[in-house]
Amino acid sequence: MHEAPPPGLEKAWRANWPQLRSLEATVRLGGVGRAARALHLAQPTVSTQLKELAASLGLVLFEPHGRGLAPTAVAVQLAEAVRDMAARWQRFEEDAAALQGLRQGRLRIAAVTTTEYFLPDLLGPFARAYPGIRIELAVENRDAVVARLERGDDELAAMMRPPAHLPLARWPFLENPLVFIAAQDHPLAARRRLRLQDLASEPLLVRETGSGTRAVLEEALAEHGMAWPPRMALGSNEAIKHAVRAGLGLALLSRHTLAADPASEGLVVLPVAGFPLRRQWVLVWRQDRALSLPARTLLDDLRTRLRVRAAPP
């Protein structure tokens, strides 16, 4: 005699994992073709899996939209449930492996681009202590990191301005001073004191829309009642440093992006009143999802090593 499935799981047991994986990828990537490429499957295979899933659950998962298909509200909810299932299974595997001494597992971390100047150095000791833990580090701009947090792609994220609309635990772990830089031979480089208004006649170089540093700069200008439209937006800190060194303008960057002696890069930190702007690098994680043992171990490791520079949450 077969026992009945737990309440609420009758329909779930009619689906299989390949079908659910195809559904999640199609919703997340915005199309069957993209999902098929990401899953290394033929497009007809993904289409068939989606039709079989809809039939087995008795649900409409996609509706015609223009020349393609758009997911229904229930399909979006199901895709989120699939991501939750995958995350929970991953944590089960990691915790099961941890019972044997944390010898294997996977840890996914998202980080905004500026953290690439220091985050690998912070992760290095942990990686050496636990060589069986595979660390997957995704470096994106702030908007992309927020989207990854919304989807639950990663367990931890390092950023300066965590979003307010997600249930996040936060640990400020490192100071992030933001400074104005100029080329070493710029006329302002010889000044001993500057006001923010003294810079406004110079061309301004900024990061792309979605950058946390750019958002902080815009907030600071608004607080001073200043309009300082940017001359150019660039997609990386290194591109901005090259442009500043070439005399194309001034920029606000994290001090972490600069060498210990900025002059070695042909740059100078300008002595602007009220700067550096003191911000914090923050590690965040979803409060509505349990952290795996590798993630908890990394947090404990960082708290121990950074205890002088940052208090634990």
Rosetta blueprint (number, residue, H / E / L):
1 M L
2 H L
3 E L
4 A L
5 P L
6 P L
7 P L
8 G L
9 L L
10 E L
11 K L
12 A H
13 W H
14 R H
15 A L
16 N L
17 W H
18 P H
19 Q H
20 L H
21 R H
22 S H
23 L H
24 E H
25 A H
26 T H
27 V H
28 R H
29 L H
30 G L
31 G L
32 V H
33 G H
34 R H
35 A H
36 A H
37 R H
38 A H
39 L H
40 H L
41 L L
42 A L
43 Q H
44 P H
45 T H
46 V H
47 S H
48 T H
49 Q H
50 L H
51 K H
52 E H
53 L H
54 A H
55 A H
56 S H
57 L H
58 G L
59 L L
60 V L
61 L L
62 F E
63 E E
64 P E
65 H E
66 G L
67 R L
68 G E
69 L E
70 A E
71 P E
72 T L
73 A H
74 V H
75 A H
76 V H
77 Q H
78 L H
79 A H
80 E H
81 A H
82 V H
83 R H
84 D H
85 M H
86 A H
87 A H
88 R H
89 W H
90 Q H
91 R H
92 F H
93 E H
94 E H
95 D H
96 A H
97 A H
98 A H
99 L L
100 Q L
101 G L
102 L L
103 R L
104 Q L
105 G E
106 R E
107 L E
108 R E
109 I E
110 A E
111 A E
112 V E
113 T H
114 T H
115 T H
116 E H
117 Y H
118 F L
119 L H
120 P H
121 D H
122 L H
123 L H
124 G H
125 P H
126 F H
127 A H
128 R H
129 A H
130 Y L
131 P L
132 G L
133 I E
134 R E
135 I E
136 E E
137 L E
138 A E
139 V E
140 E E
141 N L
142 R H
143 D H
144 A H
145 V H
146 V H
147 A H
148 R H
149 L H
150 E H
151 R H
152 G L
153 D L
154 D L
155 E L
156 L E
157 A E
158 A E
159 M E
160 M L
161 R L
162 P L
163 P L
164 A L
165 H L
166 L L
167 P L
168 L E
169 A E
170 R E
171 W E
172 P E
173 F E
174 L E
175 E E
176 N E
177 P E
178 L E
179 V E
180 F E
181 I E
182 A E
183 A E
184 Q L
185 D L
186 H L
187 P H
188 L H
189 A H
190 A H
191 R L
192 R L
193 R L
194 L E
195 R L
196 L H
197 Q H
198 D H
199 L H
200 A L
201 S L
202 E L
203 P L
204 L E
205 L E
206 V E
207 R E
208 E L
209 T L
210 G L
211 S L
212 G H
213 T H
214 R H
215 A H
216 V H
217 L H
218 E H
219 E H
220 A H
221 L H
222 A H
223 E H
224 H L
225 G L
226 M L
227 A L
228 W L
229 P L
230 P L
231 R L
232 M E
233 A E
234 L E
235 G L
236 S L
237 N H
238 E H
239 A H
240 I H
241 K H
242 H H
243 A H
244 V H
245 R H
246 A L
247 G L
248 L L
249 G L
250 L E
251 A E
252 L E
253 L E
254 S E
255 R H
256 H H
257 T H
258 L L
259 A L
260 A L
261 D L
262 P H
263 A H
264 S H
265 E H
266 G L
267 L E
268 V E
269 V E
270 L L
271 P L
272 V E
273 A L
274 G L
275 F L
276 P L
277 L E
278 R E
279 R E
280 Q E
281 W E
282 V E
283 L E
284 V E
285 W E
286 R E
287 Q L
288 D L
289 R L
290 A L
291 L L
292 S L
293 L H
294 P H
295 A H
296 R H
297 T H
298 L H
299 L H
300 D H
301 D H
302 L H
303 R H
304 T H
305 R H
306 L L
307 R L
308 V L
309 R L
310 A L
311 A L
312 P L
313 P L
